[in-house]
Amino acid sequence: MAIQSHRPSLGAVAARRATVRWRPGLRLGAVLAVAALTAELAYIACASPRFAVREVELRGDPRVIEQVSSRISLPANTNILRAPTRRVAEQVEAVAAVREAHVSRDFPSRLVVTVEGREAIAVIREDTGAMLVDPDGTVFALRGEWGWGLPELVGPHLIGSSARKAAAADEIASLLTVLRAFGPDPRLRMTRLTFRGDRDIEVTLCSGPKAQLGETTELGEKARLLIETVEQLGAERVEYVNLSDPRAAYWRPRADFVSAGMR
């Protein structure tokens, strides 16, 4: 049986070539149509009053929130897609009691601001209130918070409005250096840290004794000597320990303890 060859007709070849030529154009047209539709939808979303910011929700400690709410400023009818979230976060973080703020969009018309307050590790007290101090040395205040149970920081510049100035910052930094160096050891828990000038620091332990540390050097050795002195002699017996020079440390007994021993 003879084998017949099958060849496409000239018309079929021409039609196929025409289809191939048209395909790139069809793809381009489809892409342009999708892009135009996307742009139109984006324009509608950015211009529609439905997507204007109608509410700013604040989440966090209510005492911090009350300081933040008046700081947030947005132009009227700000579109949620165009809302300057970074600027809003910066407005919130300008409040001393705020450590960090995160802003998110909740469509169609709400911004959510999550506020993280600062952690207080010490306090500066006054007759009319108290200022709290965080681990970085930032001074802030919270309504109704007196910082009971926190070690009190005392210094020549840690009074009133001056507690937020540069000289006070140096004093706070030195006192926090001691607080960190003494760590969480319950034997070294302090009720007060006092900056006396010329880098001379004095601490008062919760157990009663006071210790003069001098400068913020050799703090590990000073802490060790203070623990040994109080444990060996008894906190009720020791009034004062001078550790300015760890190699020449000395202590002074409580006056009432001496008087009792003499009777």
C-alpha positions in Angstrom: 0.0 0.0 0.0 1.3 3.4 -0.9 2.1 5.8 1.9 0.5 9.2 1.4 2.2 12.3 2.7 0.0 14.8 4.6 1.0 18.5 4.3 -0.9 21.4 5.6 -2.5 23.6 3.1 -1.1 27.1 2.4 -4.2 28.6 4.0 -3.8 26.7 7.2 -0.2 27.7 7.5 -1.1 31.4 7.0 -3.8 31.2 9.6 -1.5 29.7 12.1 1.2 32.3 11.5 -1.4 35.1 11.9 -2.5 33.5 15.3 1.1 33.4 16.5 1.6 37.1 15.5 -1.6 38.1 17.4 -0.8 36.3 20.7 1.8 38.8 22.0 -0.7 41.6 21.3 -3.5 39.8 23.1 -1.2 39.2 26.1 -0.2 42.9 26.2 -3.8 44.0 25.9 -4.8 41.7 28.8 -2.0 43.0 31.0 -2.9 46.6 30.2 -6.5 45.9 31.0 -5.7 44.3 34.3 -3.3 47.2 35.2 -5.9 49.8 34.3 -8.5 48.0 36.4 -6.1 47.7 39.3 -5.2 51.4 39.0 -8.9 52.3 39.0 -9.7 50.2 42.1 -6.7 51.8 43.9 -7.8 55.3 43.0 -11.3 54.5 44.2 -9.9 53.1 47.5 -7.7 56.1 48.0 -10.4 58.7 47.1 -13.5 57.0 48.6 -14.7 58.6 51.9 -15.5 55.1 53.0 -11.8 54.5 53.5 -11.1 57.7 55.5 -9.7 57.1 59.1 -12.7 57.5 61.4 -11.2 56.0 64.6 -7.8 55.6 66.3 -7.9 52.7 68.8 -5.3 52.8 71.6 -4.2 49.6 73.3 -2.0 49.4 76.4 -1.8 50.6 80.0 -4.7 53.1 80.6 -2.4 55.4 82.6 -0.1 55.6 79.5 -2.9 55.8 77.1 -4.3 58.9 78.8 -1.0 60.7 78.1 -0.9 59.6 74.5 -4.4 60.3 73.2 -3.9 64.1 72.9 -0.6 63.7 71.1 -2.0 61.9 68.0 -2.7 64.4 65.1 -4.1 63.4 61.7 -5.6 65.7 59.0 -9.3 65.3 58.6 -10.5 62.6 56.2 -7.0 61.0 56.0 -7.2 57.9 53.8 -6.3 54.8 55.7 -4.0 53.7 52.8 -2.2 57.0 53.0 -2.2 57.3 56.8 1.4 58.1 58.0 1.7 55.2 60.5 5.4 55.9 61.2 4.7 59.5 62.0 1.8 58.4 64.3 4.2 56.0 66.1 6.7 58.8 66.5 4.1 61.1 68.0 3.2 58.4 70.6 6.8 57.6 71.3 7.5 61.2 72.1 5.6 60.6 75.4 8.2 59.8 78.1 6.1 56.9 79.5 6.1 55.1 76.2 8.9 52.8 75.3 7.6 51.7 71.9 4.5 52.0 69.7 3.2 50.0 66.8 0.5 51.2 64.4 -1.5 48.9 62.1 -4.4 49.5 59.7 -7.8 47.9 60.4 -9.8 48.3 57.3 -11.9 50.0 56.2 -11.5 53.0 58.6 -9.6 52.4 61.8 -5.9 52.7 62.9 -4.8 50.5 65.9 -2.0 51.9 68.0 -0.4 49.4 70.4 1.5 51.2 73.2 4.2 49.5 75.2 5.0 51.4 78.4 8.3 51.7 80.2 9.3 49.4 83.0 10.2 51.2 86.3 13.1 49.9 88.2 13.7 53.0 90.5 11.9 56.1 91.7 12.6 59.7 92.4 10.1 61.0 95.1 8.8 64.4 95.9 6.2 65.8 98.2 3.6 66.0 95.5 4.3 63.0 93.4 6.9 60.6 92.1 8.9 60.2 88.9 9.8 56.7 87.7 13.1 55.6 86.1 13.5 52.8 83.6 16.6 50.7 83.0 17.8 53.2 80.3 17.6 56.1 82.8 14.5 57.6 81.2 12.4 59.6 83.7 8.6 59.4 83.4 5.5 59.6 85.4 2.2 57.7 85.7 -0.9 58.9 87.4 -1.2 57.6 90.9 2.1 55.6 90.8 4.4 56.3 93.7 6.9 53.5 93.1 6.5 51.9 96.4 8.9 49.0 96.8 11.3 50.4 94.3 14.7 51.8 95.3 14.7 55.6 95.7 17.3 57.7 93.8 18.6 60.8 95.6 21.0 63.5 94.3 21.6 67.2 94.1 19.9 67.5 90.7 17.2 64.8 91.3 14.6 67.4 92.4 11.6 68.7 90.6 11.9 69.6 86.9 15.7 69.4 87.1 15.4 65.6 87.3 15.0 65.6 83.5 18.1 67.7 82.7 21.6 66.7 81.7 23.2 67.0 85.1 20.5 64.7 86.6 21.0 62.2 83.8 24.7 61.8 84.8 23.6 61.2 88.4 20.9 58.7 87.4 23.4 56.8 85.1 25.9 56.4 88.0 23.2 55.2 90.4 21.8 52.7 87.9 25.3 51.4 87.3 25.4 50.4 91.0 21.8 49.0 90.9 22.7 46.8 87.9 26.0 45.7 89.4 24.4 44.6 92.7 21.8 42.6 90.7 18.9 40.7 92.2 20.7 39.3 95.2 18.2 39.7 98.1 21.1 40.4 100.5 21.8 43.6 98.5 18.3 44.9 98.1 18.3 48.6 98.5 15.8 51.2 99.7 17.9 54.2 98.6 20.8 55.1 96.4 22.3 58.5 97.0 24.6 60.5 94.7 26.7 62.8 97.0 28.8 64.5 94.3 32.4 63.9 93.2 31.2 60.4 92.1 30.6 59.5 95.7 27.7 57.1 96.1 26.0 55.8 99.2 23.4 53.0 99.4 21.0 52.0 102.1 20.1 48.3 102.3 16.6 47.1 103.1 18.2 45.3 106.1 19.3 48.6 107.5 23.1 49.2 107.0 24.4 52.0 104.9 27.5 51.6 102.6 29.7 54.3 101.1 30.9 53.0 97.7 32.8 56.0 96.4 33.1 55.8 92.7 31.5 53.3 90.4 34.6 51.1 90.2 35.3 47.6 91.5 31.6 47.2 92.2 31.7 43.5 92.1 34.4 43.4 94.9 32.5 46.0 96.9 29.3 44.0 96.7 31.1 40.9 97.9 32.7 42.7 100.8 29.4 44.2 101.8 27.6 40.8 101.8 30.4 39.3 103.9 30.4 42.1 106.4 26.6 42.1 106.9 26.4 38.3 107.1 29.3 37.9 109.5 28.5 40.7 111.9 24.7 40.8 111.5 22.6 43.5 109.8 21.2 44.6 113.2 24.7 45.4 114.4 26.1 47.3 111.4 25.3 50.9 110.9 27.8 51.9 108.2 30.4 50.3 106.0 33.0 52.3 104.0 33.9 50.6 100.8 35.4 53.5 98.9 38.7 51.6 98.8 38.0 47.9 99.0 41.5 47.3 100.3 41.0 49.5 103.3 37.3 48.9 104.1 36.0 49.5 107.6 32.7 49.4 109.4 30.9 51.3 112.2 28.5 49.6 114.6 25.0 51.0 115.4 25.0 53.4 118.3 22.2 51.6 120.1 24.1 48.3 119.7 27.2 49.9 121.3 25.1 51.4 124.1 23.5 48.0 124.8 26.9 46.3 125.0 28.2 48.9 127.5 25.3 48.5 130.0 
